[in-house]
Amino acid sequence: MKTALAFDVYGTLIDTAGVVSKLESVVGASARAFSDLWRDKQLEYSFRRALMQRYEDFAVCVGESLDYCAVRFGVNFSADDRQSLLDAFSVLPRFDDVQNCLDGFDADEFDLFALSNGSRKAVARLLESAQIADRFVDIVSVEEIETFKPDPAVYRHFLKRADIGGEHAWLISGNPFDVIGALSAGMRAAWVRRSQAAVYDPWGIEPTITIAGLGELKAGITSRR
């Protein structure tokens, strides 16, 4: 039986900090701090919407969190500046280790999926821009069930869409909440710890494997098959 690999997109394949250079032209030296808060608020808004069952496209969370950060940092964006930042977020760069990682998985043994809080259209645009769209057999978006990760319904939906049991499915993510969510739903999970400063949530639900980058993924998965 093949193994299904569900790759998180934002923060795992695609570098959300890729917007910093664009932010520098608008907010100057605060660009990095602005970018970090923008990302944190995107996730917070998606979590809150899932809990309240008030789903909106993830793009809404991105836009609302940008507006929050503008107020928090005392920045008055023009309409053009705001749109240019949202446009930049829609074509973020991939991490350097992504292409080799994806190319290393034999299609006879592995099915690769993109599993994302983003809409199918938005994720497809990101993957096309990053020139990796052809490596995935499908995109599974939360919009299909109108909630957000780490709602267990998302991971159950993925397993149904992939037509596979959790013991043969891996979630690969740089986001600890995502890893814990997948493990809680019966999948295996790899945490991509790209920075030594990254902290994993101390819930007693440990990743199946922890890797410093995607270059270590195939060896890690192979060792657990």
C-alpha positions as CSV (number, residue, x, y, z in Angstrom):
1,M,0.0,0.0,0.0
2,K,1.2,3.5,-0.8
3,T,1.9,6.0,2.0
4,A,0.0,9.3,1.8
5,L,2.0,12.5,2.7
6,A,-0.1,15.5,3.6
7,F,2.1,18.6,3.4
8,D,1.0,21.8,5.2
9,V,1.6,24.7,2.9
10,Y,2.0,28.0,4.8
11,G,5.1,27.9,6.9
12,T,6.1,24.4,5.8
13,L,6.5,24.5,2.0
14,I,6.0,28.2,1.6
15,D,7.9,30.8,3.6
16,T,5.4,33.2,5.1
17,A,8.3,35.5,6.0
18,G,8.9,36.1,2.3
19,V,6.7,39.1,2.6
20,V,9.2,40.9,4.8
21,S,11.0,42.6,2.0
22,K,7.7,44.0,0.7
23,L,6.8,45.2,4.2
24,E,10.1,47.0,4.6
25,S,9.0,49.5,1.9
26,V,5.9,50.2,3.9
27,V,6.7,49.9,7.6
28,G,10.5,50.2,7.5
29,A,12.5,48.7,10.4
30,S,9.4,47.2,12.0
31,A,8.9,44.8,9.0
32,R,10.0,41.6,10.7
33,A,8.0,42.2,13.9
34,F,5.0,43.2,11.7
35,S,5.3,40.0,9.7
36,D,5.5,37.8,12.8
37,L,2.4,39.4,14.3
38,W,0.6,39.3,11.0
39,R,1.2,35.5,10.8
40,D,0.2,34.9,14.4
41,K,-3.0,36.8,14.0
42,Q,-3.9,34.9,10.8
43,L,-3.7,31.7,12.8
44,E,-5.6,33.1,15.8
45,Y,-8.4,34.4,13.6
46,S,-8.7,31.0,11.9
47,F,-8.8,29.2,15.3
48,R,-11.5,31.5,16.6
49,R,-13.6,31.2,13.4
50,A,-13.4,27.4,13.7
51,L,-14.4,27.4,17.3
52,M,-17.3,29.8,16.6
53,Q,-18.3,28.0,13.4
54,R,-18.1,31.3,11.5
55,Y,-16.0,30.1,8.6
56,E,-14.7,32.5,6.0
57,D,-12.1,31.9,3.4
58,F,-8.6,32.1,4.9
59,A,-7.9,35.1,2.7
60,V,-10.4,36.9,5.0
61,C,-8.3,36.0,8.0
62,V,-5.2,37.3,6.1
63,G,-6.8,40.6,5.3
64,E,-8.4,41.2,8.7
65,S,-5.1,40.4,10.5
66,L,-3.3,42.8,8.2
67,D,-5.7,45.5,9.2
68,Y,-5.2,44.6,12.9
69,C,-1.4,44.9,12.6
70,A,-1.7,48.2,10.8
71,V,-3.6,49.6,13.9
72,R,-1.2,47.9,16.3
73,F,1.8,49.4,14.6
74,G,0.2,52.7,14.0
75,V,0.5,52.4,10.2
76,N,-1.9,54.1,7.8
77,F,-1.8,52.0,4.6
78,S,-3.1,53.4,1.4
79,A,-5.5,51.2,-0.4
80,D,-2.7,50.4,-2.9
81,D,-0.2,49.5,-0.2
82,R,-2.7,47.2,1.4
83,Q,-3.5,45.4,-1.8
84,S,0.2,45.1,-2.8
85,L,0.9,43.4,0.6
86,L,-2.0,41.0,0.1
87,D,-0.8,40.3,-3.5
88,A,2.7,39.6,-2.2
89,F,1.2,37.1,0.3
90,S,-0.4,35.2,-2.5
91,V,2.9,34.4,-4.3
92,L,5.3,33.7,-1.4
93,P,8.5,31.8,-2.1
94,R,9.1,28.2,-1.3
95,F,11.8,27.1,1.2
96,D,15.1,26.1,-0.3
97,D,14.8,22.5,0.7
98,V,11.3,21.9,-0.8
99,Q,12.1,20.9,-4.4
100,N,14.7,18.2,-3.6
101,C,12.5,16.8,-0.9
102,L,9.4,16.4,-3.1
103,D,11.5,15.0,-6.0
104,G,12.9,12.3,-3.7
105,F,9.5,10.5,-3.2
106,D,8.8,7.8,-5.7
107,A,5.2,8.0,-7.1
108,D,5.0,4.2,-6.9
109,E,5.3,4.3,-3.1
110,F,4.0,7.7,-2.1
111,D,1.1,10.0,-2.9
112,L,1.8,13.6,-2.1
113,F,-1.0,16.0,-1.1
114,A,-1.1,19.7,-0.1
115,L,-3.4,20.0,3.0
116,S,-4.1,23.6,3.8
117,N,-6.2,26.2,5.6
118,G,-6.0,28.2,2.4
119,S,-8.6,27.9,-0.4
120,R,-7.9,25.5,-3.2
121,K,-7.5,28.4,-5.6
122,A,-5.1,30.3,-3.3
123,V,-3.0,27.1,-2.7
124,A,-2.9,26.3,-6.3
125,R,-1.6,29.8,-7.1
126,L,1.1,29.4,-4.4
127,L,2.3,26.0,-5.6
128,E,2.3,27.2,-9.3
129,S,4.3,30.3,-8.4
130,A,6.7,28.1,-6.4
131,Q,6.9,25.7,-9.4
132,I,6.0,22.6,-7.4
133,A,2.4,22.1,-8.3
134,D,3.1,19.1,-10.5
135,R,4.5,17.1,-7.5
136,F,1.1,16.8,-5.8
137,V,-1.7,14.4,-6.7
138,D,-4.2,16.7,-5.2
139,I,-4.9,19.8,-3.0
140,V,-7.1,19.2,0.0
141,S,-8.5,22.5,1.3
142,V,-10.5,23.1,4.5
143,E,-12.9,25.1,2.4
144,E,-14.5,21.8,1.5
145,I,-15.8,21.3,5.0
146,E,-15.7,25.0,6.2
147,T,-13.5,24.8,9.2
148,F,-9.8,25.2,10.0
149,K,-6.9,23.1,11.3
150,P,-6.5,21.8,13.9
151,D,-10.2,20.9,14.0
152,P,-10.1,17.0,13.9
153,A,-12.7,17.1,11.1
154,V,-10.0,18.4,8.8
155,Y,-7.7,15.4,9.3
156,R,-10.6,13.0,9.0
157,H,-11.6,14.7,5.8
158,F,-8.1,14.3,4.5
159,L,-8.1,10.6,5.2
160,K,-11.4,10.2,3.5
161,R,-10.3,12.1,0.5
162,A,-7.0,10.1,0.3
163,D,-8.9,6.9,0.9
164,I,-6.4,5.7,3.4
165,G,-6.1,4.8,7.1
166,G,-4.2,7.0,9.6
167,E,-1.4,4.4,10.0
168,H,-0.5,4.9,6.4
169,A,-0.8,8.7,6.4
170,W,1.6,11.4,7.5
171,L,1.1,15.1,8.1
172,I,4.3,17.2,7.5
173,S,4.2,20.6,9.1
174,G,6.3,23.3,10.7
175,N,3.4,24.2,12.9
176,P,3.2,22.3,16.2
177,F,-0.6,22.9,16.5
178,D,-1.0,21.1,13.1
179,V,1.2,18.2,14.1
180,I,-0.7,17.7,17.4
181,G,-4.0,17.9,15.5
182,A,-3.0,15.2,13.0
183,L,-1.6,12.9,15.7
184,S,-4.8,13.4,17.7
185,A,-6.8,12.3,14.6
186,G,-4.8,9.1,14.3
187,M,-2.2,10.1,11.7
188,R,1.5,10.1,11.9
189,A,3.2,13.4,11.8
190,A,6.6,15.0,11.2
191,W,7.4,18.3,12.8
192,V,9.7,20.5,10.7
193,R,11.8,22.4,13.2
194,R,13.6,24.8,11.0
195,S,14.9,27.0,13.9
196,Q,16.4,25.9,17.2
197,A,14.4,28.7,18.7
198,A,11.2,27.0,17.7
199,V,9.3,25.5,20.7
200,Y,7.0,22.5,20.5
201,D,3.9,22.6,22.7
202,P,4.4,20.6,25.9
203,W,1.1,18.6,25.7
204,G,2.7,15.2,25.9
205,I,1.7,14.4,22.3
206,E,5.1,14.1,20.6
207,P,5.8,14.1,16.8
208,T,6.4,10.8,15.2
209,I,9.6,12.3,14.0
210,T,11.2,15.8,14.3
211,I,13.4,17.0,11.5
212,A,15.5,20.1,11.1
213,G,14.5,20.5,7.4
214,L,12.7,18.7,4.7
215,G,15.9,17.2,3.5
216,E,15.6,14.8,6.4
217,L,12.0,13.8,5.7
218,K,12.3,10.8,3.5
219,A,14.9,9.1,5.8
220,G,12.8,9.8,8.8
221,I,9.6,8.4,7.3
222,T,11.5,5.3,5.8
223,S,12.8,4.5,9.2
224,R,9.3,4.3,10.6
225,R,7.7,2.3,7.9
